Amino acid sequence: MASAKLCRKCAGLLWGRTALASLSVPDTLLSVRAAAVQTHTQSWSFTTFRLSHSASPEPPAAERRLTERGLLPYDSPGSNCTVTERPSPDSPSLLEDLDIAPPLSPFEEISDDEAVQIVATPPLPPASTSLRDYVSQSETLTKLVQLGVDLFKLEQRPNVGSMLLRLDFQQDVQGRLLFLKDVGLQDSQLGPLITHNPFILTESLENLQARVSYLKSKRFSSEAVCRMVSKAPYLLNFSVQRLDNRLGFFQKHLGLSPHKTRDIVTRLPRLMCGSLEPVKENLKVFELELGFRPNEIQHIATRIPKVLTANKKRLTETFDYVHNTMGIPHSLIAKFPQVLNVRLLRIRERHRFLQYLGKAQYDPAQSGYVSLDQLVSLPDAVFCSEVASATLEDFEQFQKTL
């Protein structure tokens, strides 16, 4: 036990960056009580305490701790302790130049009261099926939650959770969030965007800036770029070459001017991100199956861009009912293309209600003409009062008979 105390006391002396000048230790000495060294800017001088002790009672705990750190020589009552000091010629006071007390050693024994005050940080789980186990200890996840990112949706996607845990917020995330703010996105838009596209956090800032600069070079306004990025979260993940190819495709196959091409892409920016196969197929359906002319297809696409990616079966069924059952010619459908973007049930119910009332007249040259816009766009109450000249209750009762 005496040797252990000796090691700890010697370690305390070295820990404070002091130098041991000299020690005179008799064979019968139980322990070394203190040593101190004064350090000066231009010269070194050493002050040595030489102690000799006879058996003495154990010092109090507070004094013993200070003694073990090399701050105080212990002189217990009744002990035979003599101190011989070799004063330094350069310093009037020994205690003024002593180093700050060294920190507690990790091997130093502490009391039970001190032990219960230690708060241990729980270790990260080596594996988990939920990101919530890491939120409290990951600055990146904490900040993303504050932005409104839905971690539950992200953890359902393969490898996304581990990717987010590897990101450092200051180095990997903060710069990209500031970039998106510069593009024009609001704080409330950042969370949904990252929820849909967390991989934007791994794109280099140089690539992101190059893609935004390309869009602006094609005369997209800052407002248009902001809208496109918010509505199509994956837009900035595509290279400049791919973006250029997409714009060229729509301009060539639809025969559009640059201005109309920008307008279509701005209104439906997912055209720049999704597959082109549905678009190519729908263009063939309009021309070969439905019988529209190229200028009519162009007008339909510029008015309702959604028809370019609409479900082929739904599109053909709606056209068949409007053209063959209702007798609407191609020219009127091209003039009011929104009819192709409405549920077939809505069109059928209103057409049959007008037939029941004897008001199903869709020829502009005839009296009582009902335009396709009035047929499909008006709310039920307005449609009944202004077009059918009936009450909403009459229309609801009729719907029950279908």
C-alpha positions as CSV (number, residue, x, y, z in Angstrom):
1,M,0.0,0.0,0.0
2,A,2.9,2.3,0.8
3,S,4.5,1.7,-2.6
4,A,1.2,2.5,-4.4
5,K,0.9,5.8,-2.6
6,L,4.5,6.6,-3.5
7,C,3.8,6.1,-7.3
8,R,0.7,8.2,-7.2
9,K,2.5,11.0,-5.4
10,C,5.4,11.0,-7.8
11,A,3.0,11.0,-10.7
12,G,1.3,14.0,-9.3
13,L,4.6,15.8,-9.2
14,L,5.5,15.0,-12.8
15,W,1.9,15.9,-13.9
16,G,2.3,19.5,-12.9
17,R,5.4,19.8,-15.2
18,T,7.8,20.2,-12.2
19,A,11.3,18.9,-12.0
20,L,12.5,16.9,-9.1
21,A,15.7,18.5,-7.8
22,S,16.7,16.1,-5.0
23,L,15.2,13.7,-2.6
24,S,16.8,12.3,0.5
25,V,14.8,9.2,1.3
26,P,15.9,7.1,4.3
27,D,15.2,3.4,4.1
28,T,12.7,3.7,6.9
29,L,10.8,6.5,5.3
30,L,7.1,5.5,4.7
31,S,6.3,8.0,1.9
32,V,7.3,11.2,0.2
33,R,5.1,14.1,1.1
34,A,6.0,16.9,-1.4
35,A,8.4,18.3,-3.9
36,A,8.2,21.6,-5.8
37,V,10.1,23.4,-8.4
38,Q,10.0,27.0,-9.5
39,T,10.2,27.8,-13.2
40,H,11.4,31.2,-14.3
41,T,11.6,32.8,-17.8
42,Q,15.3,33.3,-18.0
43,S,16.7,31.1,-15.3
44,W,15.8,27.9,-13.3
45,S,16.1,27.6,-9.6
46,F,15.0,24.7,-7.5
47,T,13.5,24.6,-4.0
48,T,13.7,21.3,-2.2
49,F,11.9,20.2,0.9
50,R,13.6,17.5,2.9
51,L,11.2,15.8,5.2
52,S,11.6,13.2,7.8
53,H,8.6,11.8,9.7
54,S,8.0,9.5,12.6
55,A,4.8,7.5,12.8
56,S,1.8,9.9,12.8
57,P,-1.9,9.6,12.5
58,E,-3.5,9.6,9.0
59,P,-4.2,13.2,7.8
60,P,-7.7,14.4,7.0
61,A,-9.1,13.5,3.6
62,A,-9.0,17.1,2.2
63,E,-5.5,17.7,3.3
64,R,-4.3,14.3,2.2
65,R,-5.6,15.0,-1.4
66,L,-3.7,18.3,-1.6
67,T,-0.6,16.7,-0.2
68,E,-0.8,13.9,-2.7
69,R,-0.9,16.4,-5.5
70,G,2.3,18.0,-4.4
71,L,0.7,21.2,-3.1
72,L,1.2,21.0,0.6
73,P,3.7,19.2,2.9
74,Y,1.7,17.5,5.6
75,D,2.6,18.2,9.2
76,S,0.2,16.4,11.5
77,P,-0.2,17.3,15.1
78,G,2.3,15.5,17.3
79,S,4.5,14.4,14.4
80,N,8.2,14.8,14.4
81,C,8.5,16.6,11.1
82,T,11.3,19.0,10.2
83,V,11.6,21.0,7.0
84,T,14.8,22.2,5.6
85,E,14.5,24.8,2.8
86,R,17.1,25.9,0.3
87,P,15.6,29.2,-0.8
88,S,15.8,30.4,-4.3
89,P,17.7,33.6,-4.8
90,D,15.5,34.8,-7.7
91,S,12.0,34.4,-6.0
92,P,10.7,36.0,-2.9
93,S,7.8,33.6,-2.6
94,L,7.6,29.9,-3.3
95,L,3.8,29.6,-3.8
96,E,3.4,32.5,-6.3
97,D,5.2,30.5,-9.1
98,L,3.8,27.1,-8.4
99,D,1.9,25.5,-11.4
100,I,-1.9,25.1,-11.3
101,A,-3.0,21.9,-9.6
102,P,-3.0,18.9,-12.0
103,P,-6.3,17.3,-12.9
104,L,-7.5,14.3,-11.0
105,S,-5.9,11.1,-12.1
106,P,-8.4,8.6,-13.7
107,F,-7.0,6.0,-11.3
108,E,-7.6,8.0,-8.2
109,E,-10.2,6.6,-5.8
110,I,-13.3,8.6,-5.3
111,S,-16.1,8.5,-2.7
112,D,-19.5,6.9,-3.2
113,D,-21.1,10.3,-3.1
114,E,-18.9,11.5,-6.0
115,A,-19.5,8.4,-8.0
116,V,-23.3,8.7,-8.0
117,Q,-23.0,12.2,-9.5
118,I,-21.2,11.0,-12.6
119,V,-23.6,10.9,-15.6
120,A,-22.5,8.3,-18.1
121,T,-23.4,8.8,-21.8
122,P,-25.2,5.8,-23.1
123,P,-23.2,4.1,-25.9
124,L,-24.6,4.1,-29.5
125,P,-26.3,0.9,-30.3
126,P,-24.2,-1.2,-32.7
127,A,-27.2,-1.9,-34.9
128,S,-30.8,-0.6,-35.0
129,T,-33.8,-0.6,-37.2
130,S,-34.7,3.0,-36.3
131,L,-32.8,6.3,-36.6
132,R,-34.5,7.6,-33.5
133,D,-31.9,5.6,-31.4
134,Y,-29.2,7.9,-32.8
135,V,-31.0,11.3,-32.9
136,S,-29.9,12.5,-29.4
137,Q,-26.2,11.8,-30.1
138,S,-26.0,12.8,-33.8
139,E,-25.9,16.6,-34.6
140,T,-26.8,15.8,-38.2
141,L,-30.0,13.9,-37.3
142,T,-31.0,16.5,-34.7
143,K,-30.7,19.4,-37.1
144,L,-32.6,17.4,-39.8
145,V,-35.5,16.7,-37.5
146,Q,-35.6,20.4,-36.6
147,L,-35.9,21.2,-40.3
148,G,-38.9,18.9,-40.6
149,V,-37.2,15.9,-42.3
150,D,-39.3,12.7,-41.8
151,L,-36.7,10.2,-40.6
152,F,-39.3,7.4,-40.5
153,K,-39.6,7.6,-44.3
154,L,-35.9,7.7,-44.8
155,E,-35.1,4.7,-42.6
156,Q,-37.4,2.6,-44.8
157,R,-35.1,3.1,-47.8
158,P,-32.0,0.9,-48.1
159,N,-28.7,2.3,-46.9
160,V,-30.1,5.9,-46.3
161,G,-29.9,5.7,-42.5
162,S,-26.3,4.6,-42.5
163,M,-25.5,7.3,-45.0
164,L,-27.0,10.0,-42.8
165,L,-25.1,8.8,-39.7
166,R,-21.8,9.2,-41.6
167,L,-22.5,12.8,-42.5
168,D,-20.9,15.6,-40.5
169,F,-23.3,18.5,-40.1
170,Q,-20.7,21.2,-40.3
171,Q,-18.8,19.8,-43.2
172,D,-21.4,17.9,-45.3
173,V,-24.8,19.3,-44.6
174,Q,-24.7,22.9,-43.6
175,G,-23.1,24.2,-46.8
176,R,-25.8,22.4,-49.0
177,L,-28.6,23.8,-46.9
178,L,-27.3,27.3,-47.3
179,F,-27.0,26.7,-51.1
180,L,-30.6,25.7,-51.3
181,K,-31.5,28.8,-49.3
182,D,-29.6,30.8,-51.9
183,V,-31.6,29.2,-54.7
184,G,-34.7,30.6,-53.0
185,L,-36.1,27.7,-51.0
186,Q,-37.8,28.6,-47.7
187,D,-37.0,26.9,-44.4
188,S,-40.4,25.0,-44.6
189,Q,-39.4,23.6,-48.0
190,L,-36.0,22.1,-46.9
191,G,-37.5,19.3,-44.8
192,P,-39.8,17.9,-47.5
193,L,-37.1,18.2,-50.2
194,I,-34.5,16.2,-48.1
195,T,-37.2,13.7,-47.1
196,H,-37.8,13.0,-50.8
197,N,-34.1,13.3,-51.9
198,P,-31.6,12.8,-49.1
199,F,-28.9,12.1,-51.6
200,I,-28.6,15.8,-52.4
201,L,-26.6,16.1,-49.2
202,T,-23.9,14.0,-50.9
203,E,-23.6,16.1,-54.1
204,S,-20.7,18.4,-54.3
205,L,-21.4,22.1,-54.1
206,E,-19.5,22.6,-57.3
207,N,-21.9,20.3,-59.2
208,L,-25.0,21.8,-57.6
209,Q,-23.9,25.3,-58.6
210,A,-23.0,24.2,-62.1
211,R,-26.5,22.8,-62.7
212,V,-28.2,25.9,-61.4
213,S,-26.0,28.1,-63.5
214,Y,-26.9,26.0,-66.6
215,L,-30.6,26.5,-66.0
216,K,-30.1,30.2,-65.6
217,S,-28.0,30.3,-68.8
218,K,-31.1,28.8,-70.6
219,R,-33.0,31.9,-69.4
220,F,-34.9,30.2,-66.5
221,S,-35.7,32.9,-64.0
222,S,-34.6,32.5,-60.3
223,E,-38.3,32.0,-59.4
224,A,-38.6,29.3,-62.0
225,V,-35.4,27.5,-60.8
226,C,-36.7,27.6,-57.2
227,R,-40.1,26.2,-58.2
228,M,-38.4,23.4,-60.3
229,V,-36.1,22.4,-57.4
230,S,-38.9,22.4,-54.8
231,K,-41.4,20.5,-57.1
232,A,-38.8,18.0,-58.5
233,P,-36.4,17.3,-55.6
234,Y,-34.1,15.1,-57.8
235,L,-33.6,17.8,-60.4
236,L,-30.2,18.9,-59.1
237,N,-28.9,15.4,-58.9
238,F,-28.7,15.1,-62.7
239,S,-25.8,16.3,-64.7
240,V,-25.7,19.3,-66.9
241,Q,-25.6,17.0,-70.0
242,R,-28.7,15.2,-68.9
243,L,-30.6,18.4,-68.3
244,D,-29.6,19.7,-71.7
245,N,-30.7,16.5,-73.4
246,R,-34.1,16.7,-71.7
247,L,-34.8,20.2,-72.9
248,G,-33.7,19.3,-76.4
249,F,-36.0,16.3,-76.4
250,F,-39.2,18.3,-75.6
251,Q,-38.2,21.1,-78.0
252,K,-37.6,18.7,-80.8
253,H,-40.4,16.1,-80.5
254,L,-43.1,18.7,-79.7
255,G,-41.9,21.3,-82.1
256,L,-41.9,24.0,-79.4
257,S,-40.1,27.3,-79.2
258,P,-37.5,27.8,-76.4
259,H,-40.0,29.9,-74.5
260,K,-42.8,27.3,-74.6
261,T,-40.3,24.6,-73.7
262,R,-39.3,26.5,-70.6
263,D,-42.9,27.1,-69.7
264,I,-43.8,23.3,-69.9
265,V,-40.8,22.3,-67.8
266,T,-41.4,25.0,-65.2
267,R,-45.0,24.0,-64.8
268,L,-44.2,20.3,-64.7
269,P,-40.5,20.0,-63.6
270,R,-40.8,16.2,-63.1
271,L,-40.5,15.9,-66.9
272,M,-36.8,16.6,-66.4
273,C,-36.4,13.8,-63.9
274,G,-38.6,10.9,-64.9
275,S,-38.3,8.4,-67.6
276,L,-38.9,9.5,-71.2
277,E,-40.6,6.2,-72.2
278,P,-44.1,7.1,-71.0
279,V,-43.8,10.5,-72.8
280,K,-42.7,8.8,-76.1
281,E,-45.5,6.3,-75.8
282,N,-48.2,8.9,-75.1
283,L,-47.0,11.0,-78.1
284,K,-47.5,7.9,-80.3
285,V,-50.9,7.3,-78.8
286,F,-52.1,10.8,-79.5
287,E,-50.9,10.6,-83.1
288,L,-51.6,7.0,-84.1
289,E,-54.5,5.8,-81.9
290,L,-56.4,9.0,-81.1
291,G,-55.8,10.6,-84.4
292,F,-54.7,14.1,-83.3
293,R,-52.6,16.2,-85.7
294,P,-49.1,17.5,-84.7
295,N,-50.3,21.0,-84.1
296,E,-53.2,19.7,-81.9
297,I,-50.8,17.6,-79.9
298,Q,-48.5,20.6,-79.4
299,H,-51.5,22.7,-78.2
300,I,-52.7,19.9,-75.8
301,A,-49.2,19.5,-74.3
302,T,-48.6,23.2,-73.7
303,R,-52.0,23.6,-72.1
304,I,-52.0,20.4,-70.0
305,P,-48.5,19.0,-69.6
306,K,-49.7,16.3,-67.4
307,V,-51.2,14.4,-70.3
308,L,-47.6,13.6,-71.5
309,T,-47.2,11.3,-68.5
310,A,-50.8,10.2,-68.0
311,N,-51.7,6.5,-67.8
312,K,-52.3,5.2,-71.3
313,K,-55.4,3.2,-70.5
314,R,-57.0,6.0,-68.6
315,L,-56.2,8.4,-71.4
316,T,-57.7,6.3,-74.2
317,E,-60.8,5.5,-72.2
318,T,-61.5,9.1,-71.5
319,F,-61.0,10.1,-75.1
320,D,-63.2,7.2,-76.4
321,Y,-66.1,8.4,-74.1
322,V,-65.8,12.1,-75.0
323,H,-65.2,11.6,-78.7
324,N,-67.4,8.5,-79.5
325,T,-70.2,8.7,-76.9
326,M,-70.5,12.4,-76.4
327,G,-69.7,13.2,-80.1
328,I,-67.0,15.8,-79.4
329,P,-64.7,16.3,-82.4
330,H,-60.9,16.4,-82.2
331,S,-60.8,20.2,-82.6
332,L,-62.9,20.9,-79.5
333,I,-61.0,18.4,-77.4
334,A,-57.7,20.1,-78.5
335,K,-59.3,23.4,-77.6
336,F,-60.3,22.2,-74.1
337,P,-57.7,19.5,-73.4
338,Q,-58.4,19.6,-69.6
339,V,-61.2,17.1,-70.3
340,L,-58.5,14.5,-70.8
341,N,-57.2,15.2,-67.3
342,V,-60.5,14.7,-65.5
343,R,-61.8,11.4,-64.0
344,L,-64.1,9.6,-66.4
345,L,-66.8,9.1,-63.7
346,R,-67.2,12.9,-63.3
347,I,-67.6,13.4,-67.1
348,R,-70.1,10.5,-67.4
349,E,-72.3,11.6,-64.4
350,R,-72.6,15.2,-65.7
351,H,-73.1,14.3,-69.3
352,R,-75.9,11.8,-68.5
353,F,-77.5,14.4,-66.1
354,L,-77.6,16.9,-69.0
355,Q,-79.0,14.2,-71.3
356,Y,-81.7,13.5,-68.7
357,L,-82.6,17.2,-68.7
358,G,-82.3,17.5,-72.5
359,K,-79.4,20.0,-72.3
360,A,-76.5,17.9,-73.6
361,Q,-75.6,20.3,-76.4
362,Y,-71.8,20.6,-77.2
363,D,-71.9,22.2,-80.7
364,P,-70.8,25.8,-80.5
365,A,-73.1,26.6,-83.4
366,Q,-76.3,25.5,-81.6
367,S,-78.2,27.3,-78.9
368,G,-77.8,26.1,-75.4
369,Y,-74.1,25.2,-76.1
370,V,-72.3,23.7,-73.1
371,S,-68.5,24.0,-73.4
372,L,-66.2,21.2,-72.1
373,D,-64.7,23.7,-69.7
374,Q,-68.1,24.3,-68.1
375,L,-68.8,20.6,-68.1
376,V,-65.7,19.5,-66.2
377,S,-64.2,22.5,-64.3
378,L,-67.1,24.0,-62.4
379,P,-68.0,22.8,-58.8
380,D,-71.2,20.7,-58.5
381,A,-73.3,23.5,-57.1
382,V,-72.3,26.0,-59.8
383,F,-72.7,23.4,-62.5
384,C,-76.2,22.6,-61.4
385,S,-77.3,26.2,-61.1
386,E,-75.6,27.8,-64.1
387,V,-75.4,24.9,-66.7
388,A,-78.1,22.4,-65.8
389,S,-80.5,24.9,-64.3
390,A,-81.3,22.4,-61.5
391,T,-80.7,22.1,-57.8
392,L,-77.8,20.2,-56.2
393,E,-80.3,17.9,-54.5
394,D,-81.7,17.0,-58.0
395,F,-78.2,16.1,-59.2
396,E,-77.4,14.0,-56.1
397,Q,-80.7,12.1,-56.4
398,F,-79.8,11.4,-60.1
399,Q,-76.4,10.1,-59.2
400,K,-78.0,7.5,-57.0
401,T,-79.8,6.1,-60.0
402,L,-76.7,5.4,-62.0
